[in-house]
Structure formats: C-alpha cells, structure tokens
Amino acid sequence: MKATFTFEVHSYLRKPGFYLSLALALLIGYFIGSQLTFSPSRELTRYGSYALTHLTGLFNLAGIFITAFFSAQVFFREKDANLETVLYALPLRKVPFLMGRFTAVFLLSALLMLSLSTGVLLSQFTQTEYNGTFQWTYYAQPFFLFSVPNLFLYVALLSGVAWFSSRKLIVYMVALLLYMTYLVVMLYAGSPLMSAALPASEQAQYGAALLDPLGLSAFYQQTNHWNLVQKNSQLLQLSGVLLLNRCGYLLFSGLVIGFSLLRYRFQIPTKSRRSPTSSAHSFQGQYRLLTGFAQGIAYHYSVLISEVRLSLLWIIRSIPFAVLALSLVFYMAMEYYGTLDQGIRLPERYATTAVFVNRILANVPGLQVCIVLFYSHELFYRSRNEGFSLLERSTPAEQVTQLVAQWLSLSLLHVLMLTLVIGVALVFQWVYQYPTVDWSAYAALYAFIGLPVSISSGLALCLYWLIPQKGLSLLVATVVVLLVSTSLGKFLGLTHPLIRLAAPYSGRYSEMNGWDAYVESFSWRLAYGWSVVLLLLTFTVQRRSPHLRSIPVLVLLLVGSLTLGLTIHAKVPKRGDRLAERQWYEQQFRRFRDQPKPRVTDIRTQVDLFPEQHRYRVRGTYQLVNQSSQTLDQVLWTLPEGIELDSLVWVRGQLRKVLPHQTHLIRLAKPLRPGDTAQLHFSFHSGWNGFSGHESFNAIVQNGTFLRLSNYFPQIGYQTDVEISSPKERRNRGLDPASPLRPLEAPRNPTDFIRLDMLVSTSAAQTVVGVGSLVGQWTQQDRRYFHFQTPTPVPFRFAVSSAQYQLRRVNHRGTRIEVYYDPKHPENVNHLIQRTQRALDYCQREFGPYPFPVIRFAEVSSFTSGFAGTAYPASIFMTEDLLFHANLAGDRQQDVINELAAHELSHQWWGANQLVPDEREGSKLLTETLAMYTELMLVKHTLGYEKVLEHVALHRAIYEQERGFTTEEPLYRVKPENDHLHYSKGLVAMYQLSELIGEKRVNQALRRLLAAHAYPNAAPVSTDLLDELYRVSPPATHPKIDALFKQVQR
C-alpha cells in the first residue's frame, strides 16, 4: 500500500501541471474571497463562521468533479498506457494496491480543495476592513467537518465505479449524475443551499439534515435560528443530527469501500462471451476482389459519412451514453416538475411550451458544454487509446476529413440530446393535458442552443489538434470553452460579445411577446463565432497538412472574421464608467440633499411608443412651485441612467432659457421666491437592443410592454439612489458613508402629489393602459392615441403598458372593473373579476371610498421581471405567467388571485394613491404591511380561518428563515430592503394584532389613520398608526401592541 501510494503521489509531484493546478485553485480561492460574496446580506461578514462554511459547501460541490478527474487519471493509468496485461502479470496484492491508489486520489483531491480554502484565507489579509478579525478555526472546522468526509465519500463511490466499470467516461458520467441528483434532491428537500427552496417544515428539515450526503442541510438546520452575531462568530456544535449525519456517511463510505474490495477480482476483463471454439472454424465463403477509389470528392465524402456513423454508433452504444441519457432525462424531468409545481406558495403553472422552452434555455446549455468537454476529448483520442492511430494514418483519408467528421459527430450528438430533452417536455405537456404546442419555439432551440454548442465543439477539437500534450490540451480547451460559452466568463467580467462567441441565447420566450430583441445580437455573435471556428479549423488543417495550404482561403476567412468582429464592436454601445459618474454626481451635489427644492405639481406629457422598434420618446412639461419658505436661486435636476436627453428648457414668465444637455444645476437669473412658479420643458428618448441590454422596467417589447415611466422622467433635487451603494467601493474611492435612510423622527416632507395629463400613442393593433381616467382615444395615421387624466392629485408614480389586448369589463356598484389580457390567456379573468369585487367591497366598507371610477388590471409580458403585481393609481399591472396563465385548479389549488387582487387593490388605499408616506424608517409598515393585512383578511372572509392559519404559518417560516441574515429592527422602524420583515413578519404581527384586539378595532384604527393623513393632509409616519391603535384598544393591550411593533423578539 505504501509503495503504491508513494508512487502515485510522487508521479504527480513531479508534474509541473499539478503545481499549476494548485496555483490556479489558490488564485480562484483568492479571487472568490476578495471579489465575490455568497452571503445573503451585507451584514453577514464574508469571513465569518457561517459564510465560510456556506462557501466550503459550494466548494464541496465542485469537489465531485475534482475527485472524478483524479480517479480517472490514477485508476486508469495502465489502461491509458496499454499496460493492463503487464499489471496483471505482476505479483500484486489486491487490497494494498487498490487502497494505495484510493489514498493517493483522496490526498490529491484534498490538496486541491485545501488550495481553494487557502486562497480565501489569504484574501482576508488584503481586505483592510477585516484586519484583526482572522480566526483560523472558521476555516479549519468546515474543512475537516465537511470537505474531508465528503471527499472520502466521493472517492469511495467513484473508486468502486472505476474498479468495476473499467471505463473512464463512466466515472465522469457518474460524477455528473451525482451532482445533478444532489441538486434536485436538495431542492425538493427544502435545503437553503438552493435559492429556489421555500421554507420547509420541521420534519422535512430534519429529514434533509439527516440524509444530506454533504451534511450541508444539517449545517443549515443547526444555524436556522441563529441571529446575526451568532452566524458571524459562533462555531458549529458537533452534536445532534449533524453528528449523526457525519458519522453515518463515514460509515457508509467505509461500507462502500469494503464491498468494492470484497467483490473486485484481479483479472483481465473479457470483452466477449463467445465460445473459444468458435474461432477454430474456418471461413467457408468465397473471397472476391473489390475495387475502390482513394481520391476525389466522392471518396472523402464516403470517408466522412463512415467516420460520422462509426463515431455516433460508438457513442450511442456505450454504457456512458445510456447513463448520460438517463441522467439527463431524470434531471430535466425534475426541473420541469419543479417549474410547473412552484412549491407551496404559488399555484401550478400550465404546461405551456414557453415554460419548457425557458427551462431548457436556463439548464441545458451548461450541460451541453460538459458533454462537449467529455466526448470531444474521448472522441479525439479514441484511435490513440484503442491502438489503431497508426493504421488510420496509413489510409489515404485526409486528417481534415477526420476532424470534420468528429465535429459533425459531436454536433449531431447535441442535436440528439436536445431532441431527447424536448421529447421529455412534450411528454409533460401530454401528461398535464396541455395540447397546444408551439413547434416553432421548440425548433428555435436547435439554433439558440445547438449552434453555439457546435462552436464550442469545434473550438475544443481544434485546440486538441494544435496542442499535442494530452493533459495540457484538455486543460486549455476546458478553460477556453468555459470562458467563451458559459456564465463563468460573464462571472469573471468577460462580457463583450467578441469574447462570448459561443454563448447560448440569453433572452427568454414569452407567449405574449415571442422571442425578444436579443435574437439580432445573438445572430451577429453566432456568425462571428462560426467565422472564428472556421478560421481556426482551416489554420489547423493547413498546419497539419501542408499540401492543403491555401493562403487566400486563410486571408478570406480572416477578413470575414475581422469584418464581423468590427461590426459587432461598432454595435456595442460605448458606456462610460458609471461608477465614476455616480461618484462625480455625489461629490458635486450631495450638499443639496437636505436643501429645499421646487415641487412638481402638474405634468403634461406625450409618450410615443414604438414597440416594433423597441423604443419610445417623451415630450413633457413640469409645473414647478416653490412650496418652501426659502428663496431658491438654483435648482438641481437629475436624468436617470438609460435615458437620452433631447432638450431641456427652463421657462419663467417671459424668461426662456435653453439648458445644455449635461447641465445638472440650473442657476436662476431670477430667484424663485416662496409661492413662485416656473415650468420645465423637456424631451427625451429611450430604446434598447440585444447589444445594449435592457432594464426590466424600461424595456419596450413588441407585445406586452411595461414601462415604469415615473422612474425615468427628470428628477428634481438630489437623488440618494444615484449614490454608489457598495461600502467597499465607496471606501476604495474615498467616499463618506452613503446617505442614510431618513430617520423616523425627521421632519415630515411635503407630499409629492401631481395632476397628470398624459397622451400615449402606440401601434395601430395595440391598446395602452395608463393611470387615472381614460378621457379619450382615437386613431390617426396608423397609430392609436389614449388620453389619460387624473381627476384628483396622485403620487409621482405612473406607468403604462401596451399590448394586443382583449378587454373584459363589468360594472360593480358604480365602479368599472376592467381586465386587459392576452387573447390566449382567458382562463383566470372571470375569477380575477370576482375576487376584485369582494376585495373592493371589503376595502370600501372597512377603510373608505375608492377614489376612481375604474380599476384596471393589465397583463404584461413575462419579459418584465421583478414583480408579480404592481399597483398605480387606478391601474394594476401583473405578469402573464404568475397570474393570468396560472393553473388555479392544480394540485394544491392555491388561490393566488385572491391574494394578489386583495394585496394590489388595497394599495389604492395604502401606498399607491391615498395614504402615501415618504421614504423613511417604518414607511413600509404603512404600505406593504397594511396590504399584507388586507390580503390576510380577504383570505379569512373568502377561504376560511384554516387557510388563514396556513398563510400565517408560511410567512412565519419565511421570516424565521431570513431573520438571521440582517440586524433586525422593530417593525415601526423597518427598512425598505428588509422584505422578510415588512411582508412576512408584518403579516404575522397584524394577524396577532387582529386576534388581540379584534379585526373590527384594527379596521377602525386604519380608517382613522386614513382620514387624518390621506392627501392633502400631512404624510403619515409609522407612529401615527400606533397612536390610532392605542386609541381604539384597551390600555391593557398596549404593552402587547408595543411588543409586536416596537420590540424585536429574540
């Protein structure tokens, strides 16, 4: 054992490549530690005990592939060198020989994992903010508690596979299967390792903690209720379920090793079961002379077809392919199911083509790249490994034919795998009884995934031909392919299209909108990628076959690649350093943060939408009033990023001043005294394409556009959200701490309510939904116009949507309920109207009248992300896939429409129109928390008390899972970024409040709050709500109310 172990380890210690791998792992660990963070919050220090253990868990996932690499190299050493028969002729003892190699693989894998952790450790000493906080135990405990046992488990499993399969590729396939299976199982077990995992029950958490082979679920279970201080400083206790998990899997690993050693036989594997006597029979047929041809196009075409056929048969008939295909089917089936199911909180989705196409785009390209790296290397070195490379070279077949055949074989393999994935999706559509299939969307996947993967295959094969060293060529090809085709390159900052030449399509498919504007940029990038691969292929062939050398062909391909590259480079917008611009803005104008400014009281604007061109333009006028007690001699304005200003004109009386585009500060020749007015005329435009990218709320699409326009109109006064938010970046640039959130006790700001007059035009086939009342609509010159006005002042918050809508309208007790939806998605419209009627009745009865004659619900494309629903005065916008096209009759029958309709409609009272606090501590208590309370009461009156308890239990679990990642403030001082507090904890607190003093008293307090602080009265703060609750409740309950809203429960 010792001799075998020493030989294997020394063989690697003598290789410069091994030290290069250690150095690379060290650099990767250093980069991750210094530049990246996997902490869920900024307050969770990246060098604390919890964060480092979490990071070690991520490293352990990569450890599967590290172990697979060393297992394939060490256990198949003799087979790679064709020395198996010599090995079996030596007087070796089975157990010492195999355990020597087992120990060598374990040690080599552990050294590489240790280099990753050491890199993170070294990075801590370069971070000045963490000086003096180094604790070696934070690194040592996760390494020895998780990395060492997990590597032991990996080596035990993969060594058994290597000993019994005698196939290197099977080792890689099993490693991939283990990785995919672990991710899927942990997702459904509710492990916090998976970002999509929802809170699980105590029983489910215990089961996951006990069975998780990597032990990470046990780590999360033990730390689930730790507060922030504990997560930053406390070590794990090796007890309870964590101890059972670690000991159990060490025992399991030992049993696997023992079983493998017991069953393994030291003998040459037989390749055929044919009887030895069968070869003794002589051939009874007749020999005949065959004439062939060894030149010309027909010959090379025949060779090409033969090579492709043989390569595909070799792949498809192999056990690794069967393992890979079954793994892929299992993995994608679980992904499809999870996408449709959506967990315990959201309803089941319909099994539409769009759902599966987007899931395939998200999951399959990365797997296809792994297949490229596995099979390209095996296919390229197949003849050498099988010992007939010299025979191949003696044939008249050109090497270029073999290279093209390998490329075609890999490309057809990816087509086959993609077809298999699509086939599974079609089975799901049939099982879920959704027969409508968009065949063109599935067909597009062969271009969006298959063609880029084919580029990756060509790159890998060319690199194998150019680099003769087998191991080095694999390393270089792996690095190059991962950088140009996967998110790793993007992760490392390599985002330019000229580098991402083999990346798959990055957009998404929407039933409303179809494919988006990224198709054009993808097509250019694809053409460039193919030109580069063809150039590299031609160079490779001409280098290996001098008689095929053709300088004109090389020059032509080079010119073509350069032309495409320069065209793409010209199309990519030249962006300045946005961080530098933000720094300049803050340094120049932060002094205006607390200074008075004129208020916008009226907006008159025209918005022209051009959906087919993905652009819009705006012309508008602000009416400004100095409502402060001070005279203003200068006015600061800010234009949001992503907007191109066309003109800006300051008008006061007869004075008209055209302002330069880059001017942020308007210096007034005639100061603006208290009560004085002025006008600001402006025009701007905005658009996007696949090269420039898009912002979710400022992206106009062909059908289903949503624009949060108020975010992109000129802003008056200093805007704190323009400041650089990263504390580290601020320190590097010498900036003071960012502007803090306005404290609860700060003076109240005047309300920013406006009268809005908005004219919106769009394409002739589309309808616009805006805010306020629709006072007119007409068609002129193939464009439709919609005129919106607000009958009363509304907050500075407005948006529009545009699509080919179907309209359903009902009148309910004097209020029109209008639903604008895609004609393909009528399923939930009637249910939405019914739930809206109930919510409208409840809110008007309990809180006060609804201020508009109409309430609109508009469906927008799923291309818009970031919300399920969002409320504006008189209008609510909801995405297609989370409400309009959700299967409410699915397995759990979650009535998300009841929740969202109540929640978003209640914002017409809380936050979107009537009661509108300014941005400060506790403001979200008066908007989102009250909307969550209204949602809960509608659940109570519509679905019953049992559903209320389920709702409360779910949000309590969400709150408890998230509370340990931030410093928890009491609800009446809640910060806007702490969603788990003002949403989930707020709902739980309001439920407990309603149980304490009764729903009737709570609603009485809310009515009083609304009457006292709705516009035009002074804007409310959170203590106003508490004061109203004190007034309507018995004094004996006041301490309990304080406990709910003013205290943090430990």
Secondary structure, DSSP 8 states (H G I E B T S, - for coil): -HHHHHHHHHHHHT-HHHHHHHHHHHHHHHHHHHH----SSTTS-TTSHHHHHHHHHHHHHHHHHHHHHHHHHHHTHHHHTT-HHHHHHS---HHHHHHHHHHHHHHHHHHHHHHHHHHHHHHHTT-GGGTT---HHHHHHHIIIIIHHHHHHHHHHHHHHHHHH--HHHHHHHHHHHHHHHHHHHHHTT-TTSTT-----HHHHHHHHHH-TTSHHHHHHHHTT--HHHHHH------HHHHHHHHHHHHHHHHHHHHHHHH---S---S----GGGGGS---S---------SHHHHHHHHHHHHHHHHHHHHHTSHHHHHHHHHHHHHHHHHHHHHHH-TTTS-EE---HHHHHHHHHHHHHHHHHHHHHHHHHHHHTHHHHHT-HHHHHTSS--HHHHHHHHHHHHHHHHHHHHHHHHHHHHHHHHHTT-----HHHHHHHIIIIIHHHHHHHHHHHHHHHH---HHHHHHHHHHHHHHHHSHHHHHTT---TTT-TT----S-EETTTEE-THHHHHHHHHHHHHHHHHHHHHHHHHHH-GGG--HHHHHHHHHHHHHHHHHHHHHS-----HHHHHHHHHHHHGGGTTS---EEEEEEEEEEEEGGGTEEEEEEEEEEE--SSS-EEEEEEE--TT-EEEEEEEEETTEEEE--TT--EEEEEEEE-TT-EEEEEEEEEEE--TTT---TTEE--SSSEEE-GGGTS-EES--GGGS---HHHHHHTT---------TTS------EEEEEEEEEEETT-EEE-SSEEEEEEEETTEEEEEEE-SS-EES---EEEE--EEEEEEETTEEEEEEE-TT--TTHHHHHHHHHHHHHHHHHHT---SSSEEEEEEE-TTS-S-SEEEETTEEEEEIIIIITEETTSSS---HHHHHHHHHHHTTTBTSSSB---SSTTGGGGTHHHHHHHHHHHHHHHH-HHHHHHHHHHHHHHHHHHGGGS----GGG--TT-HIIIIIIHHHHHHHHHHHH-HHHHHHHHHHHHHHHSTTS----HHHHHHHHHHHS-GGGHHHHHHHHTS---
